[in-house]
Amino acid sequence: MKVAVIGGGVGGLAVAYELRKPALSGRPAPEVTVYEAQSRFGGNADTVNFSFGKGPQGEIRRWVDLGVNDFNTAAYNDIMTVMKAIGFEEGVDYRPLEDTTSYYTGDGSTFFTDNATPWWGTGMAPTLKASVDDFMSTAGADGDNPKYIDYTLEQYIDERSGERKWDPQLGPRVIYPRVNGMYFTSAELGPRRMPFYAVMHYYKIQEGAGGDPARRMYFVGGASHWIQTLTAYMAKRMGVRLVSGFSAAVAREGDGWTVIDSADGARRETADTVVIATHANDGLRLLKTPPPGVAPIMASIRYETAVSVAHVDARLLPVDQNAWCTYNIVIHEPGAVALKPYVINYVCNRHQNDAENPDYNRFGLPMFFLSINPHQPIRESMVLKDDNGTPAFAYLHHNVFDFACMKAQHDIEPLQGAAGLYFAGGWTHGSGLHEECWQQGMQVAGAILKRFENAEAPAPAVPDKAAFLAARLRETAAG
């Protein structure tokens, strides 16, 4: 069996890895080729390397992740298993980051931090801090309760605030701004209108809400280091064929599939099975002969594009440097729905900081930052440049995890495997975190392997939407 995986992000790599895993123990496995349109693999795991020039101890080398930049070892169980298998080690390849957050208005006049031990003059008001802590515990426990399947975040907070006696500033000053710093948020509808289920998917998995405390890690050398280690292992040890610079389109021909390089129609290959592991809108464009029912589901996924910029323009941070944290969240109009794109500013010196790493200690200089959708213009002279002199910025294409996306994830399941076609990638499972992409890859690979072993894969038995999404969340957020 030849399997073509279209898309070399984590979702596509997960499928390929899981399909070839039997070969590691000498068992038969399908032939797998991963086709990636870009020159690199990893999708939104995109690292830039640069230099600040000469310092007292030599050249000051740094890196910055323009997309994916950390993960939670307390919940990323499947990713941790893979990292162990490929020799990616804590303390060497990834380390604990400084997990601190500040909130501040765009003009810098209001700011506070939610650190366990606030720095001088920056602490959140005690009543608000108590409400934030209770929200994380209560909402975390409610995050897979079918009662709230159709609730917006605002409906949930309004209903539970009276029961839990939450501070009235909980939503407008903390939760809504914080959700507005999550990549899957809708700029059109704002955080208030986001599905409560969607928001808690992220909070429970990435931040440990309602469960095991998060152990957030940064990638030493950047997220691309993890992808490069993974792809090297897959190519050398597992026999996965990795093809970059191939803008694949696929068409059903006879009993199989033809994979065509849309940039060069002469490059054509064949496959028995195809896995679409791209963004839904890209997949819909490249899929020339979609099975019945697939196109409307994929078309229902909405996408937005964010800009990510690495720079040294401190004007985007709170005016008081005591309030600078790893994650810095801008409070837009507290009483509004916030019709703005998501915004977050990282102090990279803090993000790449742990107690055993003096190169990235709390007071390390020079300071540099990463802003996603900067809330004010960044001076061109302050944008960092990579080793090739290219400005360090990227466009991040991401789906919105709204009610339509939740429905699409449920509705695509019974269509998996129709005519030898499967779907993976961020839009198909939860909020698209690496752990969720990997779990989807495991499920898709498992179904394909059954067919490879001449066992007819049963049609997925999909329960009602609430039970389906709740089960996925419980599985992913398990400690």
DRENBAZA-673385 format. One record per residue (C-alpha): x, y negated, z. Coordinates in steps of 0.02 Angstrom, whole numbers, padded with zeros to 5 digits, always signed. Layout:
! DRENBAZA-673385
XYZ
...
END
This chain:
! DRENBAZA-673385
+00000+00000+00000
+00062-00174-00047
+00001-00316+00062
+00018-00498+00010
+00010-00622+00154
-00024-00797+00090
+00046-00927+00210
+00203-00921+00315
+00142-01007+00472
+00133-00912+00636
-00033-00832+00585
+00039-00757+00426
+00201-00705+00510
+00101-00619+00646
+00007-00514+00519
+00168-00464+00431
+00257-00423+00594
+00116-00314+00658
+00097-00224+00490
+00281-00178+00485
+00299-00134+00669
+00271+00053+00640
+00429+00054+00531
+00533+00012+00685
+00496+00187+00752
+00519+00273+00584
+00335+00285+00540
+00262+00238+00371
+00203+00058+00351
+00136-00047+00208
+00251-00150+00098
+00227-00331+00152
+00270-00493+00063
+00239-00664+00142
+00218-00806+00017
+00250-00982+00080
+00227-01138-00027
+00352-01242+00072
+00540-01216+00079
+00529-01163+00262
+00418-01050+00367
+00326-01096+00527
+00188-01216+00473
+00173-01352+00605
+00328-01289+00696
+00442-01420+00618
+00605-01474+00701
+00716-01622+00654
+00898-01629+00707
+00991-01793+00724
+01136-01883+00807
+01146-02037+00918
+01328-02055+00870
+01479-02043+00983
+01464-02045+01173
+01591-02032+01315
+01598-01843+01295
+01585-01833+01107
+01441-01835+00982
+01266-01849+01059
+01162-01718+00967
+00973-01709+00992
+00823-01630+00910
+00638-01669+00907
+00487-01563+00863
+00368-01655+00749
+00230-01527+00778
+00221-01376+00894
+00339-01409+01040
+00298-01300+01192
+00205-01147+01255
+00138-01071+01416
+00220-00908+01468
+00081-00874+01594
-00047-00849+01455
+00053-00813+01296
+00061-00627+01333
+00075-00564+01154
+00199-00698+01103
+00305-00656+01254
+00306-00472+01202
+00368-00521+01029
+00499-00640+01098
+00568-00503+01208
+00574-00383+01060
+00672-00502+00950
+00793-00553+01089
+00723-00728+01118
+00763-00758+01302
+00709-00876+01441
+00852-00984+01501
+00940-00969+01334
+00812-00995+01196
+00674-01078+01297
+00671-01164+01466
+00545-01242+01586
+00496-01418+01541
+00450-01561+01656
+00259-01547+01656
+00203-01725+01698
+00069-01837+01624
+00030-02023+01628
-00125-02118+01574
-00118-02300+01521
-00213-02431+01424
-00142-02487+01258
-00086-02655+01328
+00001-02567+01473
-00099-02660+01605
-00169-02502+01684
-00066-02346+01713
-00056-02198+01830
+00018-02023+01834
-00054-01857+01889
+00112-01786+01951
+00108-01676+02105
+00230-01800+02183
+00201-01968+02098
+00349-02080+02068
+00353-02250+02151
+00191-02347+02127
+00121-02234+01991
+00004-02115+02080
-00176-02083+02028
-00307-02141+02154
-00335-01999+02280
-00522-01982+02244
-00489-01974+02057
-00348-01849+02080
-00462-01739+02185
-00594-01746+02048
-00467-01701+01913
-00408-01552+02013
-00586-01494+02045
-00631-01516+01862
-00487-01404+01809
-00538-01271+01932
-00726-01281+01904
-00724-01307+01716
-00592-01172+01699
-00709-01049+01784
-00854-01109+01676
-00752-01101+01516
-00819-00932+01462
-00993-00948+01537
-01121-00921+01396
-01231-01053+01477
-01117-01188+01409
-01093-01121+01233
-01189-01267+01154
-01137-01403+01277
-01034-01552+01225
-00896-01603+01343
-00997-01756+01393
-01152-01651+01432
-01049-01536+01541
-00965-01677+01638
-01129-01771+01662
-01218-01616+01727
-01079-01555+01840
-01027-01726+01905
-01181-01741+02014
-01160-01567+02084
-00973-01581+02114
-00971-01767+02165
-00839-01810+02036
-00768-01986+02026
-00861-02086+01892
-00691-02125+01813
-00652-01941+01785
-00718-01939+01607
-00675-02112+01538
-00506-02131+01623
-00436-01954+01619
-00530-01813+01532
-00589-01903+01374
-00419-01986+01343
-00332-01822+01379
-00441-01727+01257
-00410-01866+01132
-00227-01812+01143
-00268-01635+01084
-00234-01595+00903
-00402-01516+00863
-00507-01666+00919
-00623-01750+00796
-00585-01933+00762
-00758-01952+00689
-00854-01892+00842
-00727-01919+00979
-00689-01813+01133
-00859-01839+01213
-00943-01745+01072
-00818-01602+01067
-00886-01430+01115
-00852-01394+01298
-00804-01216+01249
-00675-01280+01125
-00595-01397+01249
-00583-01265+01383
-00506-01142+01261
-00357-01258+01257
-00357-01304+01442
-00365-01123+01500
-00232-01056+01383
-00110-01200+01372
-00131-01279+01544
-00194-01137+01655
-00361-01216+01702
-00458-01102+01818
-00326-00966+01818
-00140-00934+01835
-00040-01096+01844
+00040-01142+01679
+00226-01112+01652
+00258-01226+01506
+00420-01205+01411
+00511-01303+01277
+00609-01219+01138
+00797-01248+01155
+00847-01320+00987
+00665-01346+00940
+00517-01239+00887
+00600-01202+00720
+00730-01101+00818
+00591-00980+00871
+00528-00965+00692
+00703-00939+00620
+00741-00804+00750
+00576-00718+00711
+00592-00722+00521
+00773-00663+00527
+00720-00514+00632
+00573-00476+00518
+00681-00481+00362
+00830-00383+00429
+00751-00260+00548
+00575-00237+00483
+00595-00252+00295
+00471-00395+00274
+00495-00486+00109
+00487-00674+00138
+00463-00784-00016
+00469-00973+00005
+00431-01105-00126
+00291-00997-00197
+00125-01090-00211
+00019-00935-00217
-00154-00918-00291
-00243-00750-00289
-00371-00669-00403
-00460-00503-00396
-00416-00397-00547
-00483-00220-00559
-00456-00128-00395
-00318-00244-00337
-00259-00423-00327
-00143-00531-00430
-00036-00660-00341
+00007-00806-00454
+00128-00950-00424
+00016-01097-00466
+00170-01205-00501
+00239-01075-00622
+00105-00964-00697
+00238-00845-00760
+00276-00787-00582
+00145-00653-00553
+00145-00508-00430
+00017-00378-00379
-00052-00319-00213
-00180-00195-00149
-00230-00304-00002
-00223-00493+00026
-00221-00591+00188
-00262-00776+00175
-00166-00856+00319
-00176-01037+00264
-00287-01183+00314
-00466-01144+00263
-00475-01284+00134
-00310-01230+00055
-00367-01049+00055
-00530-01094-00029
-00434-01180-00167
-00310-01040-00198
-00437-00899-00185
-00499-00884-00364
-00626-00746-00336
-00695-00756-00158
-00814-00618-00103
-00996-00669-00076
-01025-00773+00080
-00843-00820+00108
-00837-00990+00021
-00975-01076+00124
-00892-01021+00286
-00721-01086+00235
-00796-01247+00169
-00876-01282+00338
-00706-01308+00421
-00661-01493+00432
-00482-01554+00424
-00390-01710+00475
-00212-01767+00448
-00107-01845+00585
+00060-01931+00571
+00201-01883+00689
+00347-02004+00711
+00510-01989+00809
+00577-02157+00866
+00656-02266+01001
+00520-02399+01012
+00480-02408+01199
+00335-02528+01169
+00222-02377+01142
+00249-02319+01322
+00182-02392+01486
+00260-02559+01528
+00327-02489+01693
+00460-02358+01657
+00418-02276+01824
+00258-02216+01739
+00346-02132+01594
+00307-01946+01590
+00328-01800+01473
+00151-01827+01406
+00085-02004+01395
-00099-02025+01355
-00174-02187+01292
-00342-02237+01369
-00446-02309+01227
-00606-02404+01265
-00663-02311+01422
-00848-02332+01388
-00843-02290+01202
-00854-02126+01110
-00679-02169+01047
-00692-02164+00859
-00504-02149+00842
-00382-02014+00791
-00302-01917+00931
-00152-02005+01009
-00011-01943+01118
+00164-02009+01155
+00303-01896+01218
+00458-01950+01311
+00572-01820+01233
+00706-01837+01367
+00577-01774+01492
+00504-01643+01376
+00678-01570+01345
+00717-01572+01530
+00739-01441+01665
+00837-01441+01826
+00973-01325+01758
+01004-01423+01599
+01105-01580+01636
+01110-01630+01452
+00925-01670+01464
+00905-01730+01641
+00774-01854+01698
+00887-02005+01676
+00972-01947+01518
+01012-02080+01388
+00978-02133+01257
+00789-02119+01277
+00689-02067+01125
+00506-02032+01092
+00382-01941+00983
+00215-02021+00943
+00071-01936+00855
-00044-02064+00775
+00046-02213+00855
-00079-02335+00931
+00026-02482+00873
+00149-02500+00729
+00325-02435+00756
+00466-02546+00697
+00547-02467+00546
+00720-02496+00615
+00674-02392+00769
+00617-02236+00674
+00748-02100+00696
+00831-02022+00545
+00883-01841+00525
+01056-01781+00477
+01017-01817+00294
+00963-01995+00329
+00777-01955+00305
+00655-02042+00424
+00592-01919+00555
+00406-01911+00525
+00283-01781+00464
+00101-01764+00417
+00010-01634+00521
-00141-01556+00439
-00258-01479+00567
-00435-01415+00578
-00561-01487+00700
-00620-01360+00829
-00801-01418+00827
-00966-01324+00832
-00955-01285+00646
-00783-01209+00669
-00844-01103+00815
-00984-01038+00705
-00866-01004+00560
-00750-00902+00670
-00898-00794+00718
-00970-00781+00542
-00807-00733+00454
-00782-00577+00561
-00907-00462+00472
-00828-00512+00305
-00651-00462+00354
-00587-00329+00233
-00718-00353+00097
-00635-00309-00068
-00469-00291+00023
-00468-00473+00081
-00433-00532+00258
-00418-00699+00346
-00296-00758+00479
-00220-00922+00535
-00267-01062+00654
-00446-01092+00596
-00497-00911+00624
-00464-00894+00810
-00491-01020+00949
-00398-01184+00940
-00256-01111+00837
-00123-01101+00972
+00020-00983+00932
-00047-00851+01051
-00217-00856+00968
-00139-00847+00795
-00043-00695+00852
-00197-00609+00921
-00288-00636+00757
-00137-00565+00666
-00143-00410+00775
-00327-00384+00740
-00308-00405+00551
-00154-00295+00545
-00243-00162+00648
-00386-00154+00523
-00267-00144+00374
-00162-00007+00456
-00318+00099+00480
-00348+00093+00293
-00165+00126+00258
-00179+00282+00364
-00329+00337+00259
-00450+00303+00399
-00595+00196+00344
-00593+00040+00449
-00766+00014+00523
-00853-00150+00486
-00821-00268+00632
-00961-00260+00758
-00987-00443+00798
-01094-00485+00950
-01193-00645+00970
-01092-00805+00959
-01083-00840+01145
-01023-00666+01191
-00899-00664+01046
-00815-00828+01094
-00819-00791+01281
-00735-00622+01255
-00597-00701+01150
-00564-00832+01282
-00557-00705+01424
-00435-00600+01321
-00319-00744+01280
-00320-00829+01449
-00284-00669+01548
-00140-00690+01668
END
